[in-house]
């Protein structure tokens, strides 16, 4: 009779090799949806994860915003900016942690500290590799000072590589999507927040097969020159590209936003609205369910951003719009992108108030999405201004929430 240790060895030798855990594809092309059914987006209850007891990171400071998440090889990775304030600070850190149970418990991954401000943390899971990107900013509370972009990669043993710069100095990556086996990216560069005259920002669209080398989709990669910075994008079911921009700085089209598109055979040639929609959508990110495209972004309560003061000089309009915007309340909202009308249509608000909106989206299956977001505390005055909330000592919190598409009864 075999002793138990020898039996276990034999069973182990005969067992099939271990298979690395997998995560659902984030590509909507891999999730067919029955178009004969009317689907309704439904939002679950938020689960606040930062700050919280038992987090495996320290310190967790009052201002918790700019967060990214991704599903990679069976785990959820979550990275965010924590700082003393919403504004630039030498105490800023980027914490990264992971979870095997969609955020019920967390494991420490790494912390980035550079004695300067850091923003726009983004994950990229591509062909079995996991990257974490961000950009280094300055230390002046009232200045926008992008310096360079950085990345690290998670090794097979669970450690992370030393940070290395990538891209062009002062460039900022805004949105990443893995579609059709490749990574696609929007980024911008230029004199953002140039007060008194129109900015000349360049919005670029690039792709990568390995997460390391990024190449223009066509030409020099620039798809818009003017006042546009952040731009969300997604591919429709016919391969057409659709995007929503933030035209905060203003240009000849006005102020606010655009809906842009590009045909599947010329993805680097964008056609944008000839005139900006006066509504401004900060921190835009897009998702697709079946044939429908949606946007998650900041809602300007009491807007629009562009008040139509076209008889004023550009500098006067710009200052008035920015000041008024900061003094209004904010929400994070779900919008439907109406491609026929090239319009963005409000659907509902997320739990949110004050200083809010930096969504990150991870697909769970054909009909469910996990979304992270930040907000001022949801107790008290929900209509306090953005500016007051940004300067409030209680700071901001981060939560996870599920967005589900359910059949209409």
C-alpha positions as CSV (number, residue, x, y, z in Angstrom):
1,X,0.0,0.0,0.0
2,X,1.4,3.4,-1.0
3,X,2.1,5.8,1.8
4,X,0.1,9.1,1.5
5,X,3.1,11.3,0.6
6,X,4.0,9.1,-2.3
7,X,0.4,8.9,-3.5
8,X,0.2,12.7,-3.5
9,X,3.3,12.9,-5.6
10,X,1.9,10.5,-8.1
11,X,-1.4,12.4,-8.3
12,X,0.4,15.7,-8.7
13,X,2.6,14.2,-11.6
14,X,-0.6,13.0,-13.4
15,X,-2.5,16.2,-12.9
16,X,-2.9,18.6,-15.9
17,X,-0.6,21.5,-15.8
18,X,-1.8,24.6,-13.9
19,X,-3.5,27.2,-16.1
20,X,-3.0,30.9,-15.4
21,X,-6.3,32.5,-14.4
22,X,-7.9,34.5,-17.1
23,X,-9.9,37.7,-17.2
24,X,-12.8,38.6,-19.5
25,X,-12.0,40.3,-22.7
26,X,-12.5,44.1,-22.6
27,X,-13.2,44.2,-26.4
28,X,-16.9,44.7,-27.2
29,X,-16.4,42.7,-30.4
30,X,-16.0,39.6,-28.2
31,X,-19.4,40.1,-26.6
32,X,-22.4,39.8,-29.0
33,X,-25.6,41.4,-27.7
34,X,-29.1,40.6,-28.9
35,X,-30.2,43.7,-30.8
36,X,-33.8,42.6,-30.8
37,X,-34.0,43.3,-27.1
38,X,-34.3,46.8,-25.6
39,X,-31.6,47.2,-23.0
40,X,-31.7,49.5,-20.0
41,X,-28.6,50.6,-18.1
42,X,-28.9,50.1,-14.4
43,X,-26.4,51.3,-11.7
44,X,-25.7,49.3,-8.6
45,X,-24.8,50.5,-5.2
46,X,-21.3,52.0,-4.8
47,X,-18.7,50.2,-2.7
48,X,-16.3,52.8,-1.2
49,X,-12.8,51.4,-1.2
50,X,-10.6,54.4,-0.4
51,X,-10.2,55.4,2.4
52,X,-11.1,52.2,4.2
53,X,-9.8,50.1,7.1
54,X,-7.3,47.4,6.3
55,X,-5.9,48.8,3.1
56,X,-2.5,47.4,2.4
57,X,-1.0,50.8,1.6
58,X,0.2,53.9,3.5
59,X,-0.3,56.8,3.7
60,X,-3.8,57.4,2.5
61,X,-4.2,61.1,2.4
62,X,-7.4,63.2,2.2
63,X,-7.5,63.8,-1.6
64,X,-8.1,60.5,-3.4
65,X,-8.9,60.9,-7.1
66,X,-7.4,60.0,-10.5
67,X,-7.9,56.2,-10.4
68,X,-7.4,53.4,-12.9
69,X,-8.4,49.8,-12.9
70,X,-8.0,46.8,-15.1
71,X,-8.7,43.0,-15.0
72,X,-5.5,41.0,-15.7
73,X,-5.0,37.3,-15.4
74,X,-7.8,36.8,-12.9
75,X,-7.1,39.8,-10.7
76,X,-8.4,43.3,-10.5
77,X,-5.7,46.0,-10.4
78,X,-6.5,49.4,-8.9
79,X,-4.1,52.4,-8.9
80,X,-4.9,55.9,-7.7
81,X,-3.5,59.2,-6.7
82,X,-3.5,60.2,-3.0
83,X,-2.4,63.6,-1.8
84,X,-3.0,66.3,0.7
85,X,-5.0,68.3,-1.8
86,X,-6.6,68.2,-5.2
87,X,-3.9,70.5,-6.4
88,X,-0.2,69.8,-7.1
89,X,1.8,68.6,-4.1
90,X,5.2,67.2,-3.3
91,X,3.5,64.6,-1.0
92,X,1.5,62.9,-3.9
93,X,1.8,59.2,-4.2
94,X,0.4,56.6,-6.6
95,X,-0.7,53.5,-4.8
96,X,-1.3,50.2,-6.7
97,X,-3.1,47.2,-5.2
98,X,-4.8,44.1,-6.6
99,X,-7.7,41.9,-5.7
100,X,-8.8,38.3,-6.5
101,X,-12.4,39.0,-5.4
102,X,-13.3,42.2,-7.3
103,X,-12.3,44.5,-4.4
104,X,-13.7,42.6,-1.4
105,X,-10.0,42.3,-0.2
106,X,-6.8,43.8,-1.4
107,X,-3.1,43.0,-1.8
108,X,-0.3,45.5,-1.9
109,X,1.4,45.8,-5.3
110,X,3.6,49.0,-5.4
111,X,3.7,52.7,-4.5
112,X,5.2,55.4,-6.7
113,X,6.7,58.5,-4.9
114,X,8.6,61.2,-6.9
115,X,8.4,64.2,-4.5
116,X,6.3,66.0,-7.1
117,X,2.7,65.7,-8.4
118,X,1.6,62.8,-10.5
119,X,-1.6,62.2,-12.4
120,X,-3.6,60.2,-14.9
121,X,-2.7,56.7,-13.8
122,X,-3.6,54.1,-16.5
123,X,-3.3,50.4,-16.8
124,X,-2.7,48.4,-20.0
125,X,-3.2,44.7,-20.1
126,X,-1.9,43.5,-23.5
127,X,-0.8,40.0,-24.6
128,X,-0.2,38.8,-21.1
129,X,1.8,41.9,-20.0
130,X,0.6,44.5,-17.5
131,X,1.8,48.1,-17.6
132,X,1.1,51.0,-15.4
133,X,1.4,54.5,-16.8
134,X,1.2,58.0,-15.4
135,X,2.6,61.5,-16.0
136,X,4.9,63.6,-13.8
137,X,3.6,67.1,-13.1
138,X,5.0,70.0,-11.1
139,X,4.7,71.3,-7.6
140,X,3.1,74.7,-8.1
141,X,-0.5,74.5,-6.7
142,X,-1.9,76.8,-9.4
143,X,0.1,75.8,-12.5
144,X,-0.3,73.0,-15.0
145,X,3.2,71.6,-15.5
146,X,3.4,68.3,-17.3
147,X,7.0,67.1,-17.5
148,X,7.2,63.6,-18.8
149,X,5.4,60.2,-18.9
150,X,6.5,57.1,-17.0
151,X,5.7,53.4,-17.0
152,X,6.4,50.3,-15.0
153,X,5.6,46.7,-15.8
154,X,4.6,43.9,-13.5
155,X,7.0,40.9,-13.7
156,X,6.0,37.3,-13.5
157,X,7.2,37.1,-9.9
158,X,4.8,39.8,-8.8
159,X,7.4,42.6,-8.5
160,X,7.4,45.7,-10.7
161,X,10.2,47.1,-12.9
162,X,11.9,50.3,-12.3
163,X,10.1,53.3,-13.8
164,X,11.2,54.4,-17.3
165,X,10.1,57.4,-19.3
166,X,8.2,57.0,-22.6
167,X,6.6,59.2,-25.2
168,X,7.4,62.8,-25.8
169,X,8.2,65.3,-23.0
170,X,5.1,67.1,-21.7
171,X,2.8,64.7,-23.5
172,X,-0.2,63.4,-21.5
173,X,-1.9,60.1,-22.3
174,X,-5.6,60.3,-21.7
175,X,-7.4,57.1,-22.9
176,X,-6.3,53.5,-23.6
177,X,-8.3,50.8,-25.2
178,X,-7.3,47.2,-26.3
179,X,-9.3,46.4,-29.4
180,X,-8.8,43.8,-32.2
181,X,-5.6,42.6,-30.5
182,X,-3.9,46.0,-30.4
183,X,-3.7,48.9,-28.0
184,X,-5.0,52.3,-29.0
185,X,-4.3,55.6,-27.3
186,X,-5.3,59.3,-27.3
187,X,-2.8,61.8,-25.9
188,X,-2.3,65.5,-26.1
189,X,0.5,68.1,-25.9
190,X,0.8,71.8,-26.0
191,X,0.1,75.0,-24.1
192,X,-2.9,73.8,-22.1
193,X,-4.6,76.6,-20.0
194,X,-3.0,79.4,-21.9
195,X,-5.0,82.3,-20.6
196,X,-5.8,85.3,-22.8
197,X,-5.6,83.7,-26.2
198,X,-6.5,80.4,-27.9
199,X,-4.3,77.4,-27.0
200,X,-2.7,75.3,-29.7
201,X,-3.0,71.8,-28.4
202,X,-2.3,68.7,-30.5
203,X,-4.5,65.7,-29.9
204,X,-2.9,62.5,-31.2
205,X,-4.2,59.0,-31.9
206,X,-1.6,56.2,-31.8
207,X,-1.5,52.4,-31.6
208,X,0.8,49.7,-30.2
209,X,1.3,46.0,-30.5
210,X,3.4,45.6,-27.4
211,X,2.6,48.5,-25.0
212,X,6.1,49.8,-25.5
213,X,6.3,51.4,-28.9
214,X,3.5,53.7,-30.0
215,X,3.1,54.6,-33.7
216,X,0.8,57.2,-35.3
217,X,-2.4,55.6,-36.8
218,X,-1.7,57.7,-39.8
219,X,0.6,60.6,-40.8
220,X,2.1,62.3,-37.7
221,X,-0.7,61.0,-35.5
222,X,-2.3,64.4,-34.9
223,X,-6.1,64.3,-35.3
224,X,-7.1,67.7,-33.9
225,X,-5.3,71.0,-33.4
226,X,-6.9,73.6,-31.2
227,X,-8.4,73.8,-27.7
228,X,-9.0,70.0,-27.2
229,X,-7.2,68.0,-24.5
230,X,-8.9,65.0,-23.2
231,X,-10.6,62.7,-25.7
232,X,-12.5,59.4,-25.1
233,X,-13.0,56.9,-27.9
234,X,-14.6,53.6,-28.8
235,X,-15.1,51.5,-31.9
236,X,-18.6,50.9,-33.2
237,X,-19.8,47.5,-34.4
238,X,-19.0,48.4,-38.0
239,X,-15.4,49.3,-37.1
240,X,-16.0,53.1,-37.2
241,X,-14.2,55.1,-34.6
242,X,-16.2,57.5,-32.4
243,X,-14.8,60.0,-29.9
244,X,-15.9,62.7,-27.5
245,X,-13.5,65.6,-26.9
246,X,-13.1,68.2,-24.1
247,X,-12.7,71.6,-25.7
248,X,-12.0,73.5,-22.5
249,X,-9.4,75.9,-23.8
250,X,-11.6,77.0,-26.7
251,X,-10.8,77.6,-30.4
252,X,-12.5,78.7,-33.6
253,X,-15.3,76.1,-33.0
254,X,-16.2,77.6,-29.6
255,X,-15.9,76.0,-26.2
256,X,-17.2,72.8,-24.8
257,X,-16.9,69.5,-26.7
258,X,-17.1,67.7,-30.0
259,X,-18.4,64.4,-31.2
260,X,-15.9,63.1,-33.7
261,X,-15.7,60.0,-36.0
262,X,-13.4,58.2,-38.4
263,X,-14.1,55.5,-40.9
264,X,-12.7,52.0,-40.4
265,X,-10.4,52.3,-43.3
266,X,-9.0,55.7,-42.2
267,X,-9.0,55.6,-38.4
268,X,-6.4,58.4,-38.2
269,X,-8.6,60.9,-40.1
270,X,-11.1,62.4,-37.6
271,X,-14.1,64.5,-38.6
272,X,-15.3,66.6,-35.6
273,X,-18.3,68.8,-35.1
274,X,-17.9,72.1,-37.0
275,X,-19.1,73.9,-33.9
276,X,-18.5,72.8,-30.4
277,X,-21.4,71.6,-28.3
278,X,-21.5,74.2,-25.5
279,X,-21.6,71.5,-22.8
280,X,-18.2,70.4,-21.4
281,X,-17.5,66.8,-20.5
282,X,-14.4,66.5,-18.3
283,X,-12.6,63.2,-17.7
284,X,-14.5,61.4,-20.5
285,X,-14.3,57.7,-21.0
286,X,-16.4,55.5,-23.4
287,X,-17.8,52.0,-23.5
288,X,-19.9,50.0,-25.9
289,X,-22.8,47.7,-25.3
290,X,-24.0,45.9,-28.4
291,X,-24.4,48.7,-31.0
292,X,-24.8,51.5,-28.5
293,X,-22.0,53.8,-27.4
294,X,-21.9,55.4,-24.0
295,X,-19.9,58.1,-22.3
296,X,-19.0,58.5,-18.6
297,X,-17.9,62.0,-17.7
298,X,-18.4,65.0,-15.4
299,X,-21.7,66.9,-15.6
300,X,-21.7,70.6,-15.2
301,X,-24.8,71.3,-13.2
302,X,-26.2,74.7,-14.2
303,X,-24.1,74.9,-17.4
304,X,-23.5,74.9,-20.3
305,X,-19.8,75.9,-20.2
306,X,-20.0,78.1,-23.3
307,X,-22.5,80.8,-22.4
308,X,-22.7,82.2,-26.0
309,X,-21.0,85.5,-25.2
310,X,-19.7,85.8,-28.7
311,X,-19.5,89.6,-28.8
312,X,-16.8,89.5,-26.1
313,X,-13.1,89.2,-26.9
314,X,-11.7,85.6,-26.6
315,X,-9.8,86.4,-23.4
316,X,-12.9,87.8,-21.7
317,X,-15.0,84.8,-22.7
318,X,-12.4,82.3,-21.6
319,X,-12.0,83.9,-18.1
320,X,-15.7,84.2,-17.5
321,X,-16.4,80.7,-18.6
322,X,-13.7,79.2,-16.4
323,X,-14.7,81.2,-13.3
324,X,-18.4,80.4,-13.7
325,X,-17.6,76.7,-14.3
326,X,-15.6,76.5,-11.0
327,X,-18.4,78.1,-9.1
328,X,-21.1,75.5,-10.2
329,X,-21.9,72.1,-8.8
330,X,-20.8,68.9,-10.5
331,X,-21.8,65.3,-10.9
332,X,-20.5,62.2,-12.7
333,X,-23.0,61.0,-15.3
334,X,-23.7,58.3,-17.9
335,X,-24.5,59.6,-21.4
336,X,-25.6,58.0,-24.6
337,X,-23.7,59.0,-27.8
338,X,-26.3,59.6,-30.5
339,X,-24.3,58.9,-33.6
340,X,-27.1,60.0,-36.0
341,X,-27.3,63.4,-34.4
342,X,-23.7,63.5,-33.3
343,X,-24.9,64.5,-29.9
344,X,-24.3,63.4,-26.3
345,X,-27.5,62.7,-24.3
346,X,-27.7,62.5,-20.5
347,X,-29.0,59.2,-19.1
348,X,-28.5,59.4,-15.3
349,X,-26.1,60.5,-12.6
350,X,-23.7,58.4,-10.6
351,X,-23.5,58.9,-6.8
352,X,-21.4,62.1,-6.9
353,X,-21.0,65.7,-5.7
354,X,-18.6,68.5,-5.5
355,X,-15.1,67.5,-6.6
356,X,-15.9,64.4,-8.8
357,X,-15.3,62.4,-11.9
358,X,-12.3,60.4,-13.1
359,X,-14.0,57.2,-14.3
360,X,-12.2,54.0,-15.2
361,X,-14.0,51.1,-16.8
362,X,-13.4,47.3,-16.8
363,X,-15.8,45.0,-18.6
364,X,-17.0,42.0,-16.6
365,X,-19.1,40.2,-19.3
366,X,-21.5,41.0,-22.1
367,X,-23.8,43.1,-20.0
368,X,-21.8,44.2,-16.9
369,X,-19.1,46.8,-16.4
370,X,-17.1,47.6,-13.2
371,X,-16.5,51.4,-12.9
372,X,-14.3,53.3,-10.4
373,X,-14.9,56.9,-9.7
374,X,-14.2,59.6,-7.0
375,X,-16.4,62.1,-5.3
376,X,-16.6,64.5,-2.4
377,X,-18.5,63.0,0.6
378,X,-22.1,62.4,-0.2
379,X,-23.3,63.8,3.1
380,X,-24.3,67.4,3.5
381,X,-24.7,69.9,0.6
382,X,-24.6,67.9,-2.6
383,X,-24.7,71.1,-4.7
384,X,-21.6,72.8,-3.2
385,X,-19.4,74.3,-5.9
386,X,-16.6,72.4,-7.6
387,X,-14.1,75.0,-6.3
388,X,-15.3,74.8,-2.7
389,X,-15.2,71.0,-2.8
390,X,-11.7,71.0,-4.3
391,X,-10.5,73.0,-1.3
392,X,-12.5,71.3,1.4
393,X,-10.5,69.6,4.2
394,X,-12.5,66.4,4.0
395,X,-11.1,65.6,0.6
396,X,-12.5,63.0,-1.8
397,X,-13.2,59.2,-1.7
398,X,-13.1,56.4,-4.3
399,X,-15.6,53.8,-5.0
400,X,-16.4,50.8,-7.3
401,X,-19.8,50.4,-8.8
402,X,-21.3,48.0,-11.4
403,X,-23.2,49.2,-14.4
404,X,-25.5,46.5,-15.8
405,X,-27.6,46.4,-19.0
406,X,-30.9,44.7,-18.3
407,X,-33.7,43.7,-20.7
408,X,-36.6,46.2,-20.7
409,X,-39.8,44.5,-19.3
